[in-house]
Amino acid sequence: MSQELEKFSSDGVYLPVEEPEFVEEFFTEHFAELQREAERLCLRHGMEDFADDALCISVEKFMSSLIEDRGPRSGIAFAMTIVKNTVIDESRRRRRQAVLGGGMTGDLDAEEHPGAWLPEPRSSSNPEAEVLASLELHALRLGFEELPRALRATHKNVERDLEIVRLRYLDGVSWEEIGEHMPIEKTHRQSAARGRELLRGWVHALCETQPEPDAANRKYWQRGFEQGMAYRQHQTWPPRAL
């Protein structure tokens, strides 16, 4: 790229991502490469539908970044990293939402159906939404650790209930695959419903956000909520750094 397109500062040379001429030249040269990478990563994460969005979001982030020019591949290396992080962030958001969204009902014969996703902007333009998403994910992980210890004496099979949630909704394991380790019966879907409500109540208490309880399993949501409130009274929350 021409020297005229470089931007100098006291700290070094940076790519002039705010200049239309540079952006047009860069993406004319590298768009196909970035598109292939977005498609490859989305396929790996089972999110083929997100490839186009991942690319658009990455372009937006690229154009608002400060990128030091360290050689001919500086821009594309930085853009590739943005694509990777964008896909990972969306995968985490979907896994979190699989637990925190609407989802399972008390009808064990009914099909599982995800609730409406929380209206989270998938862009660096809303840092508050990104902080909240990170906080919810941290709370969710913490719930898997704390709830078994807190409820072991009063909630029979709490470890099993949460493990089924982890396998099915976070790791994306099918019921058939789970059946290789656990006998799959209708009661396992009920276990997953209980585990989800425990976690949803817990996250609601810690983050003061949605989700509200599923009416069919409200008492488990309430248990999770109560444990979350107790945790806040005795532990530092929110954490100082995620």
C-alpha positions in Angstrom: 0.0 0.0 0.0 1.2 3.5 -0.8 3.1 5.6 1.7 0.5 8.3 1.3 -2.0 6.1 3.0 0.0 5.7 6.2 -0.8 7.7 9.3 2.1 8.8 11.5 2.0 9.5 15.2 4.6 10.0 17.9 4.3 6.4 18.9 4.7 4.9 15.4 3.0 4.3 12.1 -0.7 3.2 12.1 -3.0 2.1 9.3 -5.3 4.9 8.3 -8.5 2.9 8.8 -10.7 6.0 8.8 -9.8 6.9 5.3 -12.2 5.5 2.6 -9.4 5.1 0.0 -7.4 2.8 2.3 -10.5 0.8 3.4 -11.6 0.2 -0.2 -8.1 -0.9 -1.2 -7.7 -3.1 1.8 -10.9 -5.0 1.4 -10.7 -5.3 -2.3 -7.4 -7.1 -1.7 -8.4 -9.2 1.3 -12.2 -9.6 1.3 -12.2 -13.2 -0.1 -9.6 -14.3 2.4 -11.6 -12.9 5.3 -14.8 -14.4 4.0 -13.3 -17.8 3.8 -12.0 -17.5 7.4 -15.4 -16.4 8.7 -17.1 -19.3 6.9 -14.5 -21.8 8.2 -14.8 -20.6 11.8 -18.6 -20.5 11.8 -18.7 -24.0 10.4 -16.5 -25.2 13.2 -18.8 -23.6 15.8 -22.0 -24.8 14.1 -23.1 -21.3 13.2 -23.1 -21.3 9.4 -25.9 -18.7 9.5 -23.6 -16.2 11.2 -20.8 -16.1 8.6 -22.0 -13.0 6.8 -22.8 -11.1 10.1 -19.4 -12.1 11.4 -17.7 -10.5 8.4 -19.8 -7.3 8.6 -19.2 -6.9 12.3 -15.5 -7.5 11.8 -15.3 -4.8 9.1 -17.0 -2.4 11.5 -14.5 -3.2 14.3 -11.5 -3.0 11.9 -12.5 0.5 10.8 -12.7 1.7 14.4 -9.4 0.1 15.6 -5.9 1.5 16.1 -3.7 -0.8 14.1 0.1 -0.4 14.1 1.7 -1.0 10.8 4.4 -3.6 11.4 4.7 -4.9 7.9 2.8 -5.9 4.8 0.5 -8.4 6.6 -0.3 -6.2 9.6 -3.7 -5.3 8.5 -4.9 -8.7 7.4 -3.4 -10.4 10.5 -5.3 -7.9 12.7 -8.5 -8.4 10.7 -8.2 -12.2 11.0 -8.0 -11.9 14.7 -11.1 -9.7 14.8 -13.0 -12.3 12.8 -11.9 -15.1 15.1 -12.8 -13.1 18.3 -16.2 -12.1 16.8 -17.1 -15.7 16.0 -16.0 -16.8 19.5 -18.0 -14.1 21.2 -21.1 -15.0 19.2 -20.7 -18.7 20.1 -20.4 -17.8 23.8 -23.5 -15.6 23.5 -25.5 -18.4 21.9 -24.4 -21.0 24.5 -25.3 -18.6 27.3 -28.6 -17.8 25.7 -29.4 -21.5 25.3 -29.5 -21.6 29.1 -30.8 -18.1 29.9 -33.4 -17.8 27.2 -37.0 -19.1 27.3 -36.5 -22.7 26.3 -37.7 -25.8 28.0 -41.3 -26.1 29.3 -42.7 -28.4 31.9 -44.3 -30.5 29.1 -41.9 -33.4 28.8 -43.4 -34.5 25.5 -43.0 -31.1 23.9 -40.1 -30.2 21.6 -37.4 -28.0 23.0 -37.7 -24.5 21.7 -35.3 -21.6 22.4 -36.8 -18.4 23.7 -36.3 -15.1 22.1 -32.7 -14.1 22.3 -31.9 -11.1 24.5 -31.5 -8.0 22.4 -27.8 -7.7 22.6 -26.0 -5.6 19.9 -23.2 -7.8 18.5 -20.8 -4.9 18.0 -18.1 -3.0 19.8 -20.4 0.1 19.4 -22.2 -0.9 22.6 -19.6 -1.5 25.3 -22.2 -1.7 28.1 -24.0 -4.6 26.4 -20.6 -6.4 26.0 -19.9 -5.9 29.7 -23.3 -7.2 30.7 -22.9 -10.2 28.4 -19.5 -11.0 30.0 -21.0 -10.6 33.4 -23.8 -13.0 32.7 -21.4 -15.6 31.2 -19.2 -15.3 34.3 -22.3 -15.7 36.6 -23.4 -18.8 34.6 -20.0 -20.4 35.0 -20.0 -19.6 38.7 -23.4 -21.2 39.1 -22.1 -24.5 37.8 -19.5 -24.4 40.6 -21.5 -22.9 43.5 -25.0 -24.4 43.2 -24.0 -28.0 43.7 -22.2 -27.2 46.9 -25.0 -24.9 48.1 -27.9 -27.3 47.2 -26.5 -30.7 47.6 -28.3 -31.3 50.9 -31.7 -30.1 49.7 -31.8 -30.7 46.0 -31.6 -34.3 45.0 -29.4 -35.0 42.0 -28.4 -31.3 41.6 -25.0 -32.4 40.1 -26.8 -34.5 37.5 -29.3 -31.8 36.6 -26.6 -29.2 36.0 -24.3 -31.7 34.2 -27.1 -32.5 31.7 -27.6 -28.7 31.1 -23.9 -28.3 30.6 -23.7 -31.1 28.0 -26.9 -30.3 26.2 -27.0 -26.6 26.1 -23.3 -25.4 26.5 -21.4 -28.2 24.8 -24.1 -28.9 22.2 -24.2 -32.6 22.9 -27.3 -34.4 21.5 -29.6 -36.4 23.7 -28.5 -39.5 21.8 -24.8 -38.7 22.6 -25.6 -38.0 26.2 -27.4 -41.4 26.3 -24.0 -43.0 25.7 -23.1 -42.0 29.3 -26.5 -41.7 30.9 -29.7 -43.7 30.2 -31.9 -41.2 28.3 -35.5 -41.1 29.5 -38.1 -38.4 29.8 -36.9 -37.7 33.3 -33.6 -36.4 31.9 -35.4 -33.6 30.0 -37.1 -32.8 33.3 -33.6 -32.8 35.0 -32.4 -30.4 32.3 -35.5 -28.1 32.9 -34.8 -28.1 36.6 -31.1 -27.4 36.1 -31.8 -24.5 33.7 -34.2 -22.8 36.1 -31.6 -23.1 38.9 -29.1 -21.3 36.7 -31.5 -18.8 35.4 -32.6 -17.8 38.9 -29.0 -17.6 40.0 -28.0 -15.3 37.1 -31.0 -13.1 37.7 -30.0 -12.6 41.3 -26.3 -11.8 40.4 -26.9 -9.7 37.3 -30.3 -8.2 38.0 -31.4 -8.9 34.5 -33.6 -11.4 32.6 -34.5 -14.2 32.6 -37.8 -14.5 34.4 -38.8 -17.9 35.6 -40.5 -20.6 33.6 -43.9 -21.0 35.2 -43.7 -24.8 35.2 -40.5 -24.9 37.2 -40.7 -21.7 39.2 -39.7 -23.2 42.4 -36.3 -24.2 41.0 -35.8 -20.7 39.7 -36.6 -19.4 43.2 -34.0 -21.7 44.7 -31.4 -20.5 42.3 -32.4 -16.9 42.9 -32.1 -17.3 46.7 -28.7 -18.9 46.4 -27.5 -16.1 44.2 -28.7 -13.4 46.6 -27.0 -15.3 49.5 -23.8 -15.4 47.4 -23.9 -11.6 46.9 -24.2 -11.1 50.6 -21.0 -13.0 51.4 -18.8 -12.6 48.3 -17.5 -9.8 46.2 -19.9 -9.2 43.4 -19.6 -8.1 40.7 -16.0 -9.2 40.3 -13.4 -6.5 39.9 -12.1 -8.0 36.7 -13.5 -10.6 34.3 
